[in-house]
Amino acid sequence: MVFNSVADVVQGLLAQQYIASDEIATVVFLAERLGKPILAEGPAGVGKTELAKAWAAATGRELIRLQCYEGLDESKALYEWEYSKQMLYTQLLRDKLNQIMGEARTLSEAADALAKEENVFFSRRFLLPRPLLRAIMSEHPVVLLIDEIDRADAEFEAFLLEILSDFQVSVPELGTIKAVHQPMVVLTSNNTRELSEALKRRALYLFVDYPSFESELRIVRMRVPELAPQVARQCVEIVQKLREIDLKKAPSVAETVDWAKALVAINAKHLDEKTLNDTLTVILKHESDILRARRALMGGRRGPEIGVR
């Protein structure tokens, strides 16, 4: 599918069960037209990763994901040589190598003969592409998701700048490998550290925040259509209220959907005090948050104060 307008983006993502705001759809459309990466920042669990997945599915591209973490380096993100495979190949060719070396009259001739065979061992058959190189070498257009770039070290971020500028890499044994098709790139960040201005300059910036009540309700109804409408509204309203409390971790949209699925699983017809207490751990992951939420929601009374809109 080719996006010819922002409206096409909205409809294309919606077909993948991703509800995109006008801002999100516009940034995706411009990324396609300008060939620029998207840097999506915002709280965890608001749909940044899902955006890349939906974009890939909507356009028929393969999604290639690089999950970032502290200590990630070039070899883990770009490529490695399959040394075990090379050693196995060496064993299979041992007789041939012995013949080549045996015909040499001097050590210098033996070294020269061996050097001529180096290209056998350092060829693409022994190259193990990691996500970045896979995206560059792909014969078909792809979406490259560089997830949680803020978890990687600043040195790796600097290395990425070169990749994102030229979409080519240099493999000393093979030379420069250029992208067959420039990948569409989505970088996500949960704001655990400040990213460099250089990275931000190279990308279209997108801040993805928690959705409004109506948008989140629409997501729940789309993802969990079997949940009773009244329970869905109350579920979303409680989650929205919880995000106003000073919690260690506010519930994400993904956790709202999980909660809705849990309520369906237990066949909840309405969200009463017992149901709320029994399922609150689906959306809150810290004991202190659970206690704080119960105080806020119960208000010192026996039942939830939050009503249904």
VOFITOR-291052 format. One record per residue: x, z, y negated of N, C-alpha, C in turn; residue number from 1. Coordinates in nm, 2 decimals. Layout:
! VOFITOR-291052
> X,Z,Y,X,Z,Y,X,Z,Y,NUM
...
This chain:
! VOFITOR-291052
> 0.08,0.00,0.12,0.00,0.00,0.00,0.09,0.00,-0.12,1
> 0.05,-0.08,-0.22,0.12,-0.08,-0.35,0.03,-0.02,-0.46,2
> 0.09,0.07,-0.53,0.01,0.13,-0.64,0.02,0.04,-0.77,3
> -0.10,-0.01,-0.80,-0.10,-0.10,-0.92,-0.15,-0.02,-1.05,4
> -0.19,0.10,-1.03,-0.24,0.18,-1.14,-0.24,0.33,-1.10,5
> -0.25,0.41,-1.20,-0.26,0.56,-1.18,-0.38,0.59,-1.09,6
> -0.49,0.52,-1.11,-0.61,0.54,-1.03,-0.58,0.50,-0.88,7
> -0.50,0.40,-0.86,-0.46,0.37,-0.72,-0.39,0.49,-0.66,8
> -0.30,0.55,-0.74,-0.23,0.67,-0.68,-0.32,0.78,-0.65,9
> -0.42,0.81,-0.73,-0.51,0.91,-0.71,-0.59,0.89,-0.58,10
> -0.64,0.76,-0.56,-0.71,0.73,-0.44,-0.62,0.72,-0.32,11
> -0.50,0.67,-0.33,-0.41,0.67,-0.22,-0.37,0.81,-0.17,12
> -0.35,0.90,-0.26,-0.31,1.04,-0.22,-0.44,1.11,-0.16,13
> -0.55,1.08,-0.22,-0.67,1.14,-0.18,-0.70,1.10,-0.03,14
> -0.67,0.98,0.00,-0.69,0.93,0.14,-0.61,1.01,0.24,15
> -0.50,1.07,0.19,-0.42,1.16,0.27,-0.45,1.31,0.25,16
> -0.57,1.33,0.20,-0.61,1.47,0.17,-0.52,1.55,0.07,17
> -0.47,1.47,-0.02,-0.40,1.54,-0.13,-0.47,1.51,-0.26,18
> -0.51,1.61,-0.33,-0.59,1.60,-0.45,-0.49,1.61,-0.57,19
> -0.46,1.49,-0.63,-0.36,1.48,-0.74,-0.43,1.49,-0.87,20
> -0.37,1.57,-0.96,-0.41,1.57,-1.10,-0.37,1.44,-1.17,21
> -0.42,1.41,-1.29,-0.38,1.29,-1.36,-0.23,1.29,-1.39,22
> -0.18,1.41,-1.42,-0.04,1.42,-1.45,0.05,1.39,-1.32,23
> 0.01,1.44,-1.21,0.09,1.41,-1.09,0.08,1.27,-1.05,24
> -0.04,1.21,-1.06,-0.06,1.07,-1.03,0.02,0.98,-1.12,25
> 0.03,1.02,-1.25,0.10,0.94,-1.35,0.25,0.94,-1.32,26
> 0.30,1.06,-1.28,0.45,1.07,-1.25,0.48,0.99,-1.13,27
> 0.40,0.99,-1.03,0.42,0.91,-0.91,0.42,0.76,-0.94,28
> 0.32,0.72,-1.02,0.31,0.58,-1.06,0.44,0.54,-1.13,29
> 0.48,0.62,-1.23,0.60,0.58,-1.30,0.73,0.59,-1.22,30
> 0.74,0.68,-1.12,0.85,0.68,-1.03,0.86,0.55,-0.95,31
> 0.75,0.50,-0.91,0.75,0.37,-0.84,0.79,0.26,-0.93,32
> 0.74,0.25,-1.05,0.77,0.14,-1.14,0.91,0.15,-1.20,33
> 0.96,0.27,-1.22,1.09,0.28,-1.29,1.20,0.31,-1.19,34
> 1.17,0.33,-1.06,1.27,0.36,-0.96,1.34,0.49,-0.98,35
> 1.28,0.59,-1.03,1.34,0.71,-1.06,1.29,0.82,-0.97,36
> 1.38,0.92,-0.94,1.34,1.03,-0.86,1.24,1.12,-0.93,37
> 1.17,1.20,-0.86,1.08,1.30,-0.91,1.14,1.44,-0.88,38
> 1.15,1.52,-0.99,1.19,1.66,-0.97,1.06,1.75,-0.99,39
> 1.01,1.80,-0.88,0.89,1.88,-0.88,0.92,2.03,-0.87,40
> 0.90,2.10,-0.98,0.92,2.24,-0.98,0.79,2.32,-0.98,41
> 0.79,2.44,-0.94,0.67,2.53,-0.94,0.68,2.63,-0.84,42
> 0.58,2.72,-0.83,0.58,2.83,-0.73,0.57,2.77,-0.59,43
> 0.62,2.85,-0.49,0.61,2.81,-0.35,0.47,2.79,-0.31,44
> 0.45,2.69,-0.23,0.32,2.67,-0.17,0.21,2.61,-0.25,45
> 0.25,2.53,-0.36,0.15,2.47,-0.44,0.13,2.32,-0.41,46
> 0.20,2.27,-0.31,0.18,2.13,-0.27,0.29,2.04,-0.31,47
> 0.41,2.09,-0.35,0.52,2.00,-0.38,0.57,1.92,-0.26,48
> 0.59,1.98,-0.15,0.64,1.91,-0.03,0.53,1.82,0.02,49
> 0.40,1.87,0.01,0.29,1.79,0.06,0.28,1.66,-0.02,50
> 0.32,1.67,-0.15,0.31,1.55,-0.23,0.40,1.44,-0.17,51
> 0.52,1.47,-0.13,0.61,1.37,-0.08,0.55,1.32,0.05,52
> 0.50,1.41,0.14,0.44,1.36,0.26,0.32,1.27,0.24,53
> 0.24,1.30,0.14,0.12,1.22,0.12,0.16,1.09,0.06,54
> 0.26,1.09,-0.03,0.31,0.97,-0.09,0.37,0.87,0.01,55
> 0.44,0.92,0.11,0.50,0.84,0.21,0.39,0.78,0.30,56
> 0.29,0.87,0.34,0.18,0.82,0.42,0.10,0.72,0.35,57
> 0.07,0.74,0.22,-0.02,0.65,0.15,0.05,0.51,0.13,58
> 0.18,0.50,0.12,0.25,0.38,0.10,0.31,0.32,0.23,59
> 0.28,0.38,0.34,0.33,0.33,0.47,0.48,0.34,0.48,60
> 0.55,0.44,0.41,0.69,0.46,0.42,0.72,0.57,0.52,61
> 0.84,0.56,0.58,0.89,0.67,0.66,0.93,0.79,0.56,62
> 0.90,0.91,0.60,0.94,1.03,0.53,1.07,1.08,0.59,63
> 1.18,1.09,0.51,1.30,1.15,0.56,1.33,1.27,0.48,64
> 1.34,1.38,0.55,1.35,1.51,0.48,1.48,1.58,0.49,65
> 1.54,1.62,0.38,1.66,1.70,0.38,1.62,1.84,0.33,66
> 1.63,1.94,0.42,1.59,2.08,0.38,1.72,2.15,0.33,67
> 1.72,2.19,0.21,1.84,2.25,0.15,1.84,2.40,0.18,68
> 1.97,2.45,0.18,1.99,2.59,0.20,2.13,2.62,0.15,69
> 2.16,2.75,0.13,2.29,2.79,0.08,2.40,2.75,0.18,70
> 2.50,2.69,0.14,2.61,2.65,0.22,2.60,2.50,0.27,71
> 2.49,2.44,0.24,2.47,2.29,0.27,2.58,2.21,0.21,72
> 2.65,2.13,0.29,2.76,2.05,0.23,2.74,1.90,0.27,73
> 2.83,1.82,0.22,2.82,1.67,0.24,2.80,1.63,0.38,74
> 2.88,1.69,0.47,2.88,1.64,0.61,2.75,1.67,0.68,75
> 2.68,1.78,0.64,2.55,1.81,0.70,2.44,1.73,0.64,76
> 2.46,1.68,0.52,2.36,1.60,0.45,2.38,1.45,0.46,77
> 2.50,1.41,0.48,2.54,1.27,0.47,2.56,1.21,0.60,78
> 2.67,1.25,0.67,2.71,1.19,0.80,2.81,1.28,0.87,79
> 2.82,1.26,1.00,2.92,1.32,1.08,2.97,1.21,1.18,80
> 3.09,1.23,1.24,3.13,1.15,1.35,3.10,1.22,1.48,81
> 3.04,1.14,1.58,3.01,1.20,1.71,3.14,1.21,1.79,82
> 3.21,1.32,1.77,3.34,1.33,1.83,3.33,1.34,1.99,83
> 3.23,1.40,2.04,3.21,1.41,2.18,3.19,1.28,2.24,84
> 3.11,1.19,2.17,3.09,1.06,2.22,3.21,0.97,2.21,85
> 3.29,1.00,2.11,3.42,0.93,2.10,3.51,0.96,2.21,86
> 3.52,1.09,2.24,3.60,1.14,2.35,3.56,1.08,2.49,87
> 3.43,1.07,2.51,3.38,1.01,2.63,3.42,0.86,2.64,88
> 3.40,0.80,2.52,3.44,0.66,2.52,3.59,0.64,2.55,89
> 3.67,0.73,2.50,3.82,0.73,2.52,3.85,0.74,2.67,90
> 3.77,0.83,2.74,3.79,0.85,2.88,3.76,0.72,2.96,91
> 3.65,0.66,2.91,3.61,0.54,2.98,3.71,0.42,2.97,92
> 3.78,0.43,2.86,3.88,0.32,2.83,4.02,0.37,2.85,93
> 4.03,0.48,2.93,4.17,0.53,2.95,4.26,0.43,3.01,94
> 4.22,0.36,3.11,4.30,0.26,3.18,4.35,0.16,3.09,95
> 4.25,0.11,3.00,4.29,0.00,2.91,4.39,0.06,2.81,96
> 4.37,0.18,2.76,4.46,0.24,2.66,4.60,0.25,2.73,97
> 4.60,0.30,2.85,4.73,0.31,2.92,4.80,0.18,2.93,98
> 4.73,0.07,2.95,4.79,-0.06,2.96,4.84,-0.10,2.83,99
> 4.76,-0.08,2.72,4.81,-0.11,2.59,4.94,-0.03,2.55,100
> 4.93,0.10,2.58,5.05,0.18,2.54,5.17,0.14,2.63,101
> 5.14,0.11,2.76,5.25,0.08,2.85,5.32,-0.05,2.82,102
> 5.26,-0.14,2.76,5.32,-0.27,2.72,5.41,-0.25,2.60,103
> 5.39,-0.14,2.53,5.48,-0.12,2.41,5.62,-0.08,2.45,104
> 5.72,-0.14,2.38,5.86,-0.12,2.41,5.91,0.00,2.34,105
> 5.86,0.03,2.22,5.90,0.14,2.14,5.78,0.23,2.10,106
> 5.82,0.34,2.05,5.71,0.43,2.00,5.64,0.37,1.88,107
> 5.72,0.30,1.80,5.66,0.23,1.68,5.56,0.12,1.72,108
> 5.59,0.05,1.83,5.50,-0.05,1.87,5.37,0.01,1.93,109
> 5.39,0.12,2.00,5.28,0.19,2.06,5.18,0.24,1.95,110
> 5.24,0.29,1.84,5.16,0.34,1.73,5.09,0.23,1.67,111
> 5.15,0.11,1.65,5.09,0.00,1.59,4.97,-0.05,1.68,112
> 5.00,-0.05,1.81,4.89,-0.10,1.90,4.77,-0.01,1.90,113
> 4.80,0.12,1.89,4.69,0.22,1.89,4.61,0.20,1.76,114
> 4.68,0.18,1.65,4.62,0.17,1.52,4.52,0.05,1.52,115
> 4.55,-0.06,1.59,4.46,-0.17,1.60,4.33,-0.14,1.67,116
> 4.33,-0.04,1.75,4.21,0.00,1.82,4.13,0.11,1.75,117
> 4.17,0.15,1.63,4.10,0.26,1.56,3.96,0.22,1.52,118
> 3.95,0.09,1.49,3.81,0.05,1.45,3.71,0.06,1.56,119
> 3.76,0.07,1.69,3.67,0.08,1.80,3.60,0.22,1.79,120
> 3.68,0.32,1.75,3.63,0.46,1.75,3.56,0.50,1.62,121
> 3.60,0.43,1.51,3.54,0.46,1.39,3.45,0.35,1.34,122
> 3.34,0.33,1.42,3.25,0.22,1.39,3.11,0.29,1.38,123
> 3.01,0.21,1.35,2.88,0.26,1.33,2.82,0.32,1.46,124
> 2.87,0.27,1.57,2.82,0.32,1.70,2.85,0.47,1.72,125
> 2.95,0.52,1.65,2.98,0.66,1.66,2.94,0.74,1.54,126
> 2.88,0.68,1.44,2.84,0.74,1.32,2.71,0.81,1.34,127
> 2.70,0.94,1.30,2.58,1.01,1.31,2.52,1.03,1.17,128
> 2.43,0.95,1.13,2.38,0.96,0.99,2.29,1.09,0.98,129
> 2.31,1.16,0.87,2.23,1.27,0.83,2.12,1.22,0.73,130
> 2.03,1.30,0.68,1.92,1.25,0.60,1.95,1.16,0.49,131
> 2.06,1.19,0.41,2.09,1.11,0.29,2.14,0.97,0.34,132
> 2.22,0.96,0.44,2.27,0.83,0.48,2.16,0.75,0.55,133
> 2.08,0.82,0.63,1.96,0.76,0.69,1.87,0.69,0.59,134
> 1.85,0.76,0.48,1.76,0.70,0.38,1.83,0.57,0.31,135
> 1.96,0.58,0.30,2.03,0.46,0.24,2.04,0.35,0.34,136
> 2.06,0.38,0.46,2.08,0.27,0.56,1.95,0.22,0.62,137
> 1.84,0.28,0.59,1.71,0.23,0.65,1.68,0.09,0.61,138
> 1.64,0.02,0.72,1.60,-0.12,0.70,1.47,-0.14,0.63,139
> 1.39,-0.03,0.62,1.26,-0.03,0.56,1.25,0.07,0.45,140
> 1.17,0.05,0.35,1.15,0.15,0.24,1.11,0.29,0.29,141
> 1.17,0.39,0.23,1.14,0.53,0.27,1.12,0.62,0.15,142
> 1.06,0.73,0.18,1.05,0.84,0.08,1.15,0.95,0.13,143
> 1.24,0.98,0.04,1.34,1.08,0.07,1.30,1.21,0.00,144
> 1.27,1.31,0.08,1.23,1.45,0.03,1.36,1.54,0.04,145
> 1.40,1.58,-0.07,1.51,1.68,-0.08,1.45,1.81,-0.12,146
> 1.42,1.89,-0.02,1.33,2.01,-0.03,1.41,2.13,-0.07,147
> 1.36,2.20,-0.17,1.42,2.33,-0.22,1.56,2.31,-0.26,148
> 1.59,2.22,-0.35,1.72,2.19,-0.40,1.78,2.31,-0.47,149
> 1.70,2.40,-0.52,1.74,2.52,-0.58,1.81,2.62,-0.49,150
> 1.79,2.60,-0.36,1.86,2.69,-0.26,2.00,2.64,-0.23,151
> 2.03,2.52,-0.26,2.16,2.46,-0.23,2.26,2.51,-0.35,152
> 2.39,2.50,-0.32,2.49,2.54,-0.42,2.50,2.44,-0.53,153
> 2.55,2.48,-0.64,2.57,2.39,-0.76,2.66,2.27,-0.72,154
> 2.76,2.30,-0.63,2.85,2.19,-0.60,2.78,2.08,-0.52,155
> 2.68,2.12,-0.44,2.61,2.02,-0.36,2.51,1.94,-0.46,156
> 2.46,2.01,-0.56,2.38,1.95,-0.66,2.46,1.84,-0.73,157
> 2.58,1.87,-0.77,2.67,1.78,-0.84,2.69,1.66,-0.75,158
> 2.71,1.68,-0.62,2.74,1.57,-0.53,2.61,1.48,-0.52,159
> 2.49,1.53,-0.53,2.37,1.46,-0.53,2.36,1.36,-0.65,160
> 2.42,1.40,-0.76,2.40,1.32,-0.88,2.46,1.18,-0.86,161
> 2.57,1.17,-0.78,2.63,1.04,-0.76,2.54,0.96,-0.66,162
> 2.49,1.02,-0.56,2.40,0.95,-0.47,2.28,0.90,-0.54,163
> 2.22,0.98,-0.63,2.09,0.94,-0.69,2.12,0.84,-0.80,164
> 2.24,0.83,-0.85,2.27,0.73,-0.96,2.29,0.59,-0.90,165
> 2.36,0.58,-0.79,2.40,0.45,-0.73,2.33,0.41,-0.60,166
> 2.28,0.51,-0.53,2.22,0.49,-0.40,2.32,0.42,-0.31,167
> 2.44,0.47,-0.31,2.54,0.41,-0.22,2.64,0.53,-0.19,168
> 2.70,0.52,-0.07,2.80,0.62,-0.03,2.92,0.55,0.02,169
> 3.03,0.62,0.01,3.16,0.57,0.06,3.20,0.64,0.19,170
> 3.21,0.57,0.30,3.26,0.62,0.43,3.40,0.57,0.44,171
> 3.50,0.65,0.43,3.64,0.60,0.43,3.67,0.50,0.54,172
> 3.62,0.53,0.66,3.66,0.44,0.78,3.58,0.31,0.78,173
> 3.47,0.31,0.70,3.38,0.19,0.70,3.37,0.12,0.57,174
> 3.40,0.19,0.46,3.38,0.13,0.33,3.26,0.18,0.26,175
> 3.21,0.11,0.16,3.09,0.15,0.08,2.97,0.10,0.15,176
> 2.87,0.18,0.17,2.74,0.15,0.22,2.64,0.16,0.11,177
> 2.57,0.04,0.08,2.47,0.04,-0.03,2.33,0.04,0.03,178
> 2.24,0.10,-0.04,2.10,0.11,0.01,2.04,-0.03,0.02,179
> 1.98,-0.05,0.14,1.91,-0.18,0.16,1.79,-0.18,0.07,180
> 1.71,-0.07,0.07,1.60,-0.05,-0.01,1.62,0.08,-0.09,181
> 1.61,0.08,-0.22,1.62,0.21,-0.29,1.51,0.30,-0.25,182
> 1.55,0.42,-0.19,1.44,0.51,-0.15,1.37,0.58,-0.27,183
> 1.24,0.61,-0.25,1.17,0.69,-0.35,1.20,0.83,-0.32,184
> 1.25,0.91,-0.42,1.30,1.04,-0.40,1.21,1.15,-0.46,185
> 1.19,1.25,-0.39,1.12,1.37,-0.44,1.21,1.49,-0.42,186
> 1.25,1.56,-0.52,1.33,1.68,-0.51,1.23,1.80,-0.55,187
> 1.23,1.90,-0.47,1.14,2.01,-0.50,1.23,2.14,-0.53,188
> 1.17,2.22,-0.61,1.24,2.35,-0.65,1.14,2.46,-0.67,189
> 1.17,2.57,-0.62,1.08,2.69,-0.64,1.13,2.78,-0.75,190
> 1.23,2.73,-0.83,1.28,2.80,-0.95,1.36,2.93,-0.91,191
> 1.43,2.93,-0.80,1.51,3.04,-0.77,1.64,3.04,-0.85,192
> 1.67,2.93,-0.90,1.79,2.92,-0.99,1.76,2.80,-1.09,193
> 1.83,2.80,-1.20,1.82,2.70,-1.30,1.90,2.57,-1.25,194
> 1.83,2.46,-1.25,1.90,2.34,-1.21,1.97,2.28,-1.33,195
> 2.07,2.19,-1.31,2.15,2.14,-1.41,2.07,2.04,-1.50,196
> 2.11,2.03,-1.62,2.05,1.93,-1.71,2.08,1.79,-1.67,197
> 2.20,1.77,-1.61,2.23,1.63,-1.56,2.13,1.59,-1.45,198
> 2.09,1.68,-1.36,2.00,1.64,-1.26,1.86,1.61,-1.32,199
> 1.82,1.70,-1.41,1.69,1.68,-1.48,1.69,1.55,-1.55,200
> 1.80,1.50,-1.61,1.80,1.38,-1.69,1.78,1.26,-1.60,201
> 1.82,1.27,-1.47,1.81,1.16,-1.38,1.67,1.15,-1.32,202
> 1.59,1.24,-1.34,1.46,1.25,-1.27,1.34,1.26,-1.36,203
> 1.22,1.22,-1.31,1.10,1.24,-1.39,1.06,1.38,-1.35,204
> 1.04,1.47,-1.45,1.01,1.61,-1.43,0.86,1.63,-1.41,205
> 0.83,1.71,-1.31,0.69,1.75,-1.28,0.68,1.89,-1.25,206
> 0.59,1.97,-1.33,0.57,2.11,-1.29,0.44,2.11,-1.22,207
> 0.44,2.16,-1.10,0.32,2.18,-1.02,0.28,2.33,-1.01,208
> 0.17,2.36,-1.08,0.13,2.50,-1.09,0.01,2.52,-0.99,209
> -0.03,2.65,-0.98,-0.15,2.68,-0.90,-0.27,2.60,-0.96,210
> -0.36,2.55,-0.87,-0.47,2.47,-0.92,-0.58,2.56,-0.98,211
> -0.67,2.50,-1.06,-0.78,2.57,-1.11,-0.88,2.61,-1.00,212
> -0.98,2.69,-1.04,-1.07,2.73,-0.94,-1.14,2.61,-0.87,213
> -1.19,2.52,-0.95,-1.26,2.41,-0.90,-1.17,2.32,-0.81,214
> -1.05,2.30,-0.85,-0.96,2.21,-0.78,-0.92,2.28,-0.64,215
> -0.90,2.41,-0.64,-0.87,2.48,-0.52,-0.99,2.48,-0.43,216
> -1.10,2.50,-0.48,-1.22,2.50,-0.40,-1.24,2.36,-0.34,217
> -1.21,2.26,-0.41,-1.22,2.12,-0.36,-1.12,2.10,-0.24,218
> -1.01,2.16,-0.26,-0.90,2.15,-0.15,-0.95,2.22,-0.02,219
> -1.01,2.34,-0.04,-1.06,2.41,0.07,-1.17,2.34,0.14,220
> -1.26,2.29,0.07,-1.38,2.22,0.12,-1.33,2.09,0.20,221
> -1.23,2.03,0.15,-1.18,1.91,0.21,-1.10,1.94,0.34,222
> -1.01,2.04,0.33,-0.93,2.08,0.45,-1.01,2.16,0.55,223
> -1.10,2.24,0.51,-1.18,2.32,0.60,-1.33,2.30,0.58,224
> -1.38,2.18,0.61,-1.52,2.15,0.58,-1.62,2.24,0.66,225
> -1.58,2.29,0.77,-1.67,2.37,0.85,-1.69,2.51,0.79,226
> -1.62,2.56,0.69,-1.64,2.69,0.63,-1.77,2.68,0.54,227
> -1.85,2.78,0.55,-1.97,2.79,0.48,-1.94,2.78,0.33,228
> -2.01,2.70,0.25,-1.99,2.68,0.11,-1.98,2.82,0.03,229
> -2.07,2.91,0.06,-2.07,3.04,-0.01,-1.94,3.11,0.02,230
> -1.90,3.11,0.14,-1.77,3.18,0.18,-1.65,3.12,0.12,231
> -1.65,2.98,0.11,-1.54,2.91,0.05,-1.53,2.95,-0.09,232
> -1.64,2.96,-0.16,-1.63,2.99,-0.31,-1.57,3.13,-0.32,233
> -1.62,3.23,-0.24,-1.58,3.36,-0.26,-1.43,3.38,-0.22,234
> -1.39,3.30,-0.11,-1.25,3.30,-0.07,-1.16,3.26,-0.18,235
> -1.19,3.15,-0.24,-1.11,3.09,-0.35,-1.11,3.19,-0.47,236
> -1.22,3.24,-0.50,-1.23,3.33,-0.62,-1.14,3.46,-0.60,237
> -1.14,3.51,-0.48,-1.06,3.62,-0.45,-0.91,3.59,-0.46,238
> -0.87,3.47,-0.41,-0.73,3.43,-0.42,-0.69,3.41,-0.57,239
> -0.78,3.35,-0.65,-0.75,3.33,-0.79,-0.74,3.47,-0.86,240
> -0.82,3.57,-0.82,-0.80,3.70,-0.88,-0.67,3.76,-0.84,241
> -0.63,3.75,-0.72,-0.51,3.81,-0.67,-0.39,3.75,-0.74,242
> -0.39,3.63,-0.79,-0.28,3.57,-0.86,-0.27,3.63,-1.00,243
> -0.37,3.70,-1.05,-0.36,3.77,-1.18,-0.30,3.91,-1.17,244
> -0.28,3.95,-1.04,-0.22,4.09,-1.02,-0.07,4.07,-1.01,245
> 0.00,4.18,-1.04,0.15,4.18,-1.03,0.19,4.20,-0.89,246
> 0.20,4.09,-0.81,0.23,4.10,-0.67,0.38,4.05,-0.65,247
> 0.44,4.10,-0.54,0.57,4.04,-0.50,0.56,3.89,-0.47,248
> 0.45,3.85,-0.40,0.43,3.71,-0.37,0.29,3.68,-0.38,249
> 0.25,3.60,-0.48,0.11,3.56,-0.50,0.08,3.46,-0.39,250
> -0.05,3.46,-0.34,-0.09,3.37,-0.24,-0.08,3.23,-0.28,251
> -0.03,3.14,-0.19,-0.02,3.00,-0.22,-0.14,2.93,-0.18,252
> -0.15,2.80,-0.22,-0.26,2.72,-0.18,-0.27,2.70,-0.03,253
> -0.15,2.68,0.03,-0.14,2.67,0.17,-0.20,2.80,0.24,254
> -0.18,2.91,0.18,-0.23,3.04,0.24,-0.38,3.05,0.22,255
> -0.43,2.99,0.11,-0.57,2.99,0.09,-0.64,2.91,0.20,256
> -0.58,2.79,0.23,-0.63,2.71,0.34,-0.62,2.78,0.47,257
> -0.51,2.85,0.49,-0.50,2.92,0.62,-0.61,3.03,0.63,258
> -0.63,3.10,0.52,-0.73,3.20,0.52,-0.87,3.14,0.55,259
> -0.90,3.03,0.49,-1.03,2.96,0.52,-1.04,2.93,0.66,260
> -0.93,2.88,0.72,-0.93,2.85,0.87,-0.95,2.97,0.95,261
> -0.89,3.08,0.91,-0.91,3.21,0.98,-1.05,3.26,0.97,262
> -1.11,3.24,0.86,-1.25,3.29,0.84,-1.35,3.20,0.93,263
> -1.31,3.08,0.95,-1.39,2.99,1.04,-1.37,3.04,1.19,264
> -1.24,3.07,1.22,-1.21,3.11,1.35,-1.28,3.24,1.40,265
> -1.30,3.33,1.30,-1.37,3.45,1.34,-1.52,3.44,1.31,266
> -1.57,3.32,1.27,-1.71,3.29,1.25,-1.77,3.38,1.14,267
> -1.69,3.39,1.03,-1.74,3.48,0.92,-1.85,3.41,0.84,268
> -1.96,3.48,0.83,-2.08,3.42,0.76,-2.08,3.46,0.61,269
> -2.01,3.57,0.58,-1.99,3.62,0.44,-1.87,3.70,0.44,270
> -1.81,3.72,0.32,-1.68,3.79,0.31,-1.71,3.93,0.26,271
> -1.74,4.02,0.36,-1.77,4.16,0.33,-1.64,4.24,0.33,272
> -1.65,4.37,0.31,-1.54,4.46,0.30,-1.45,4.46,0.43,273
> -1.52,4.47,0.55,-1.45,4.47,0.68,-1.37,4.34,0.70,274
> -1.44,4.23,0.67,-1.37,4.10,0.69,-1.25,4.08,0.60,275
> -1.27,4.13,0.48,-1.16,4.12,0.38,-1.04,4.20,0.43,276
> -1.07,4.33,0.47,-0.96,4.41,0.51,-0.89,4.36,0.63,277
> -0.97,4.30,0.73,-0.91,4.25,0.85,-0.83,4.13,0.84,278
> -0.86,4.05,0.73,-0.79,3.92,0.72,-0.70,3.91,0.60,279
> -0.68,4.02,0.52,-0.61,4.01,0.40,-0.46,3.97,0.42,280
> -0.41,4.01,0.54,-0.27,3.98,0.58,-0.25,3.83,0.60,281
> -0.35,3.75,0.60,-0.33,3.61,0.62,-0.27,3.55,0.49,282
> -0.31,3.61,0.37,-0.27,3.56,0.24,-0.17,3.64,0.17,283
> -0.15,3.77,0.22,-0.05,3.86,0.15,0.05,3.90,0.26,284
> 0.18,3.90,0.23,0.28,3.92,0.32,0.36,4.05,0.30,285
> 0.33,4.13,0.21,0.40,4.25,0.18,0.30,4.37,0.18,286
> 0.33,4.48,0.24,0.24,4.59,0.25,0.20,4.64,0.11,287
> 0.30,4.65,0.02,0.27,4.69,-0.12,0.17,4.60,-0.19,288
> 0.18,4.47,-0.16,0.08,4.38,-0.22,-0.06,4.40,-0.16,289
> -0.06,4.43,-0.03,-0.19,4.45,0.04,-0.26,4.57,-0.02,290
> -0.18,4.68,-0.04,-0.24,4.80,-0.09,-0.29,4.78,-0.24,291
> -0.20,4.71,-0.32,-0.24,4.69,-0.45,-0.36,4.60,-0.46,292
> -0.37,4.50,-0.37,-0.49,4.41,-0.37,-0.61,4.48,-0.34,293
> -0.60,4.57,-0.24,-0.72,4.65,-0.20,-0.77,4.74,-0.31,294
> -0.68,4.80,-0.38,-0.73,4.88,-0.50,-0.79,4.79,-0.60,295
> -0.73,4.68,-0.63,-0.79,4.59,-0.73,-0.92,4.53,-0.69,296
> -0.93,4.49,-0.57,-1.06,4.42,-0.52,-1.17,4.52,-0.50,297
> -1.14,4.64,-0.45,-1.24,4.74,-0.42,-1.28,4.82,-0.54,298
> -1.19,4.84,-0.63,-1.22,4.91,-0.76,-1.26,5.05,-0.73,299
> -1.21,5.11,-0.62,-1.25,5.25,-0.59,-1.38,5.26,-0.52,300
> -1.45,5.15,-0.50,-1.58,5.15,-0.43,-1.56,5.10,-0.28,301
> -1.67,5.10,-0.21,-1.67,5.07,-0.07,-1.67,4.92,-0.04,302
> -1.70,4.84,-0.14,-1.72,4.69,-0.11,-1.65,4.61,-0.22,303
> -1.62,4.49,-0.19,-1.55,4.40,-0.29,-1.63,4.39,-0.42,304
> -1.57,4.40,-0.53,-1.64,4.38,-0.65,-1.66,4.23,-0.69,305
> -1.58,4.15,-0.63,-1.58,4.01,-0.67,-1.71,3.94,-0.61,306
> -1.79,3.88,-0.69,-1.91,3.81,-0.64,-1.88,3.67,-0.63,307
> -1.99,3.59,-0.60,-1.98,3.45,-0.58,-2.03,3.38,-0.71,308
> -1.96,3.29,-0.76,-2.00,3.22,-0.88,-2.13,3.14,-0.86,309
